[in-house]
Amino acid sequence: EDKVVQSPLSLVVHEGDTVTLNCSYEVTNFRSLLWYKQEKKAPTFLFMLTSSGIEKKSGRLSSILDKKELFSILNITATQTGDSAVYLCVLPRGNLIFGKGTKLSVKP
Amino acid sequence: DSGVTQTPKHLITATGQRVTLRCSPRSGDLSVYWYQQSLDQGLQFLIQYYNGEERAKGNILERFSAQQFPDLHSELNLSSLELGDSALYFCASSVATGTGDYGYTFGSGTRLTVV
């Protein structure tokens, strides 16, 4: 059965800290892995990863995939209070299989 | 505005009642997906429609049903509501049946509270 496991489930840091969010997965016929950010409302797309070892970057956020070890990490550097959200790791399988998310709280 | 419209935004109803949640997909998207997000669960896939036809079913209860209309909007019907049905219900749309990429756009959700 396809599944996504994220850790930690919650994390509290202070502004300026760097955080690493983890995602491990099991899937048949891997195609891609997605990261989403969910604040109060709808999840919004961050990254799509398809190839091992190629880092995707967007400002202070970056993500990388290891297809051999079946995991991905999402890094956020110099965190800001606006980064507080739930970060979701997702396997697209026609529909989307979501992990339970990591709730990040950034304190001023 | 993501382009996916869900109504209503909030709904409070009593146990045993029936409600209908509505979703209008982004212009040009043929697929609509429904997800349920409870406090202790992640986002759970309920059902997918593509161009009016049911395409995939997930963990959808028999008390729940959905349909997609010719204008591509979709409705999720929840009946004989129980307290445990209280959740955030999201609709997402995509162009194809499953693009395997980031082509999924989410609506803002309907928060259902069953009292």
Interface residues (C-beta under 8 A of the other chain):
Chain A: R31 S32 L34 K41 A42 P43 T44 F45 M48 L88 P92 R93 G94 N95 L96 I97 F98 G99 K100 G101
Chain B: S2 V4 Y33 Y35 Q41 G42 L43 Q44 F45 Q48 R55 A56 G58 F90 A92 T97 G98 T99 G100 D101 Y102 Y104 F106 G107 S108 G109
